């Protein structure tokens, strides 16, 4: 499973063989935490089945959803690079989720045996920083329809499934979750989505969102 990811694909067989005995599989029921903010960052998680919500919660109890991590994606790789790293966010199983895990010490041993992995981890860090820059720009320069359109396009890029009329977002995203992703209320997101539907940019069927006109959404960004 790990070797099918961009991060680990093509690593030397000897290095992979050394770390194989240390790989574990863990299962998390829906609603349970894979990790909590402030806990030691001691493992890398690869999602084999299910969906994980990464979020932070303010002291007032308001949640901001930072990411949705799906099948084949890696979680926690940045925290394990620090000598005494801690988790910077909560990760919660949205549905029953199975992960392949690799501990901090084993990951570091693999980096020493295969320096190419270190370069890939560095590239992952750069992508993460670029993503944070985009998120800051969203907050600073976009109104709610722009932020929502940008988020829908991002979800379609990450989790999109081709459909007859466009691209369907392949994970179920509730409107309350969308609100927590774009820093707004569910009511305001509902109204913005209704306008997207009326204009023909998106379609919503039993909670599933399909992007019909990506250019129209881009124009809002």
C-alpha positions in Angstrom: 0.0 0.0 0.0 2.8 2.4 0.9 4.7 1.7 -2.3 1.7 2.7 -4.4 1.9 6.3 -3.1 4.0 9.0 -4.8 6.0 9.4 -1.5 7.3 5.9 -1.4 7.0 4.5 -4.9 10.2 3.2 -6.4 12.3 3.1 -3.3 15.2 0.6 -3.2 14.0 -3.0 -2.4 16.6 -3.4 0.4 15.4 -0.3 2.2 11.8 -1.3 1.9 12.5 -4.8 3.1 14.1 -3.4 6.2 11.1 -1.3 7.2 8.4 -3.8 6.2 8.2 -5.6 9.6 7.5 -2.2 11.3 4.5 -1.3 9.2 1.2 -1.7 11.0 -2.5 -1.6 10.0 -4.9 0.2 12.3 -8.7 0.7 12.1 -10.7 3.6 13.5 -14.5 3.6 13.9 -16.3 6.7 12.6 -16.1 9.6 14.9 -12.9 8.5 16.6 -9.6 10.4 16.6 -6.5 9.3 14.7 -4.6 12.0 16.4 -5.2 15.0 18.7 -3.8 18.5 18.7 -0.9 18.7 21.1 -0.2 15.0 21.3 3.3 13.7 20.2 3.6 13.2 16.5 4.9 9.7 16.4 3.5 8.1 13.3 2.8 8.6 9.6 -0.7 7.4 8.5 -1.6 6.3 5.0 -5.4 6.0 4.4 -6.2 2.6 3.0 -10.0 2.9 3.4 -12.3 5.7 4.6 -12.1 9.5 5.1 -10.4 11.7 7.7 -11.2 15.2 8.7 -8.3 17.4 9.8 -9.4 20.4 11.9 -8.6 22.8 14.6 -11.0 24.1 17.3 -11.0 27.6 18.9 -11.3 28.1 22.6 -14.9 29.2 21.9 -15.6 25.8 20.3 -15.7 26.9 16.7 -14.2 24.4 14.3 -12.1 25.1 11.2 -11.7 22.2 8.8 -8.2 22.3 7.3 -8.4 19.3 5.0 -10.2 16.1 4.1 -7.8 13.2 3.6 -9.0 10.2 1.5 -7.8 6.8 0.2 -4.2 6.7 -0.9 -3.3 10.0 0.8 -0.7 10.4 3.6 -1.3 12.2 6.9 1.1 13.2 9.6 4.3 13.1 7.6 5.4 16.6 8.6 5.0 16.2 12.4 7.2 13.2 12.5 10.1 15.1 10.9 10.6 17.1 14.1 12.7 15.6 16.8 10.0 16.3 19.5 7.1 17.2 17.2 3.5 17.5 18.3 0.3 17.3 16.4 -0.9 20.7 15.2 -4.5 19.6 14.5 -7.1 17.0 15.3 -7.6 14.2 12.8 -11.0 12.4 13.0 -12.4 9.5 11.1 -15.5 10.7 9.1 -16.4 7.1 8.4 -14.9 3.8 9.4 -11.2 4.2 8.4 -8.3 1.8 8.0 -4.8 3.1 7.9 -1.3 1.8 7.3 1.1 3.4 9.8 4.8 3.8 10.1 6.5 5.1 13.3 8.8 8.1 13.5 12.0 6.1 14.1 11.2 3.7 11.3 10.5 6.5 8.9 13.8 8.2 9.8 15.7 5.0 9.3 14.1 4.7 5.9 15.1 8.2 5.0 18.7 7.4 5.9 18.6 4.2 3.8 16.9 6.0 0.8 17.8 9.7 0.7 15.4 10.1 -2.2 12.6 9.8 0.3 14.0 12.8 2.2 13.7 14.9 -1.0 10.2 13.8 -1.5 9.3 14.7 2.1 10.9 18.1 1.4 8.7 18.5 -1.7 5.7 17.6 0.4 6.6 20.3 2.9 6.9 22.8 0.1 3.5 21.8 -1.3 2.0 22.3 2.2 3.5 25.7 2.6 2.2 26.7 -0.9 -1.2 25.5 0.2 -1.1 27.6 3.3 -0.2 30.7 1.2 -3.3 30.0 -1.0 -5.5 29.7 2.1 -4.2 33.0 3.5 -4.9 34.6 0.1 -8.5 33.2 0.1 -9.2 34.8 3.5 -7.6 38.1 2.6 -8.9 38.6 -1.0 -12.0 36.6 -1.6 -15.6 37.0 -0.5 -17.7 34.0 0.6 -18.8 32.9 -3.0 -15.1 33.1 -4.1 -13.9 31.0 -1.1 -16.6 28.5 -1.6 -16.0 28.2 -5.3 -12.2 27.8 -4.7 -12.9 25.1 -2.1 -15.2 23.1 -4.4 -12.7 23.2 -7.2 -10.0 22.0 -4.8 -12.1 19.2 -3.5 -12.9 18.2 -7.1 -9.2 18.2 -7.9 -8.4 16.0 -4.9 -11.4 13.7 -4.9 -13.1 14.2 -8.2 -14.8 11.4 -10.2 -15.8 12.0 -13.8 -19.5 12.1 -14.4 -21.7 12.5 -17.5 -22.3 16.2 -16.9 -19.1 17.2 -15.1 -16.9 16.2 -12.2 -18.5 14.8 -9.0 -16.8 15.3 -5.7 -16.2 11.7 -4.7 -16.5 12.3 -0.9 -19.6 13.3 0.9 -19.2 16.8 2.2 -22.0 18.1 4.4 -22.8 21.8 4.1 -21.9 22.3 7.7 -18.4 20.9 6.9 -18.2 23.3 3.9 -19.0 26.2 6.2 -16.2 25.1 8.6 -13.8 24.9 5.6 -14.4 28.4 4.4 -14.9 30.2 7.7 -18.6 31.0 7.4 -22.0 29.8 8.7 -24.0 26.9 7.3 -26.8 29.3 6.4 -24.6 31.5 4.3 -23.0 28.5 2.6 -26.5 27.2 1.8 -27.4 30.4 0.1 -24.2 30.6 -1.9 -24.6 27.0 -3.0 -28.2 27.7 -4.0 -27.0 30.5 -6.2 -24.4 28.2 -7.8 -27.1 25.7 -8.5 -29.4 28.3 -10.0 -26.6 29.6 -12.3 -25.9 26.0 -13.5 -22.4 25.9 -12.1 -23.0 22.9 -9.8 -25.7 20.3 -9.2 -26.5 18.7 -5.8 -28.2 15.3 -5.6 -28.8 13.7 -2.2 -25.9 15.5 -0.7 -23.5 14.7 -3.6 -22.0 17.8 -5.3 -21.1 17.8 -9.1 -19.3 20.6 -10.7 -21.0 21.4 -14.1 -19.2 24.6 -15.0 -15.7 24.8 -13.6 -15.0 28.0 -15.5 -17.9 29.8 -13.8 -16.5 28.8 -10.4 -13.0 30.0 -11.4 -14.4 33.3 -12.4 -15.6 33.8 -8.8 -12.1 33.2 -7.5 
